[in-house]
Amino acid sequence: MQPFEILNFGKDRNGNTIVKVRKIHQRAFSIQTNNNLPKAHRFANAMNLKFEELVPIEIEIVRNEVENYIINYGTPNQKR
C-alpha cells in the first residue's frame, strides 16, 4: 500500500469526529472515526482533536487502524 500521512483530527459538518488522511500526490480524504476507527476516535476525543499532541505509540496505533480500514473498506482510488 502506498504511504500516507495523517493530517489531523476534526469534525465534519454533521459533528462527527473524523481523521483526515492524504496519500502522496493525492487529494486528502476523511474517515469518520465513530464505529470505523474506535481507537482513533478515543484518542481524538481525549486530545480535543489535537493530533499533534499524540505520543509516537498513539500515532502508530492510529496509522495501523487507518491502514487496516483503507485495506478493508477503502475505495479503489484510496487503495492504490
C-alpha positions in Angstrom: 0.0 0.0 0.0 1.2 3.5 -0.9 2.4 5.6 2.1 0.0 8.1 3.6 0.1 10.8 6.2 -2.4 11.6 8.8 -3.1 15.3 8.6 -5.3 15.8 11.7 -8.5 15.1 13.6 -11.6 17.2 13.1 -15.3 17.3 12.8 -17.4 17.0 9.7 -20.4 19.3 9.0 -22.7 16.9 10.9 -20.5 17.0 14.0 -19.0 13.5 13.5 -15.3 13.1 14.5 -13.1 12.4 11.5 -9.4 11.7 10.8 -8.1 13.5 7.7 -5.7 11.4 5.6 -3.7 12.1 2.4 -1.7 9.7 0.2 1.3 11.0 -1.6 0.3 13.1 -4.6 -3.4 12.7 -4.0 -6.2 14.7 -2.5 -6.9 14.4 1.2 -9.9 12.4 2.3 -11.5 11.9 5.7 -12.8 8.9 7.5 -15.4 9.0 10.3 -13.9 7.6 13.4 -17.0 6.6 15.3 -17.5 2.8 14.8 -15.0 2.8 11.9 -11.8 3.7 13.9 -12.6 3.2 17.6 -9.0 3.8 18.9 -8.6 6.9 16.7 -12.0 8.1 18.0 -11.0 7.6 21.6 -7.6 9.5 21.0 -9.3 12.3 19.1 -11.8 12.9 21.9 -9.2 12.6 24.7 -6.9 15.1 22.9 -9.6 17.6 22.0 -9.0 16.8 18.3 -5.3 17.8 18.5 -3.5 15.1 16.6 -0.1 16.8 17.1 -0.4 16.1 20.9 -0.4 12.3 20.4 2.8 10.4 21.5 4.6 8.2 18.9 3.0 5.0 20.0 -0.5 6.5 19.8 0.3 7.8 16.3 1.4 4.3 15.3 -1.8 2.8 16.6 -3.9 5.3 14.6 -1.8 4.7 11.5 -2.3 1.0 11.7 -6.0 1.4 12.3 -6.4 3.7 9.3 -4.3 1.5 7.1 -6.4 -1.6 8.0 -9.6 0.4 7.4 -8.4 1.5 3.9 -7.3 -2.0 3.0 -10.7 -3.5 4.0 -13.1 -0.7 3.1 -11.3 2.0 1.1 -12.3 2.9 -2.4 -10.2 1.6 -5.3 -8.6 5.1 -5.5 -7.7 5.1 -1.8 -6.3 1.6 -2.0 -3.9 2.5 -4.9 
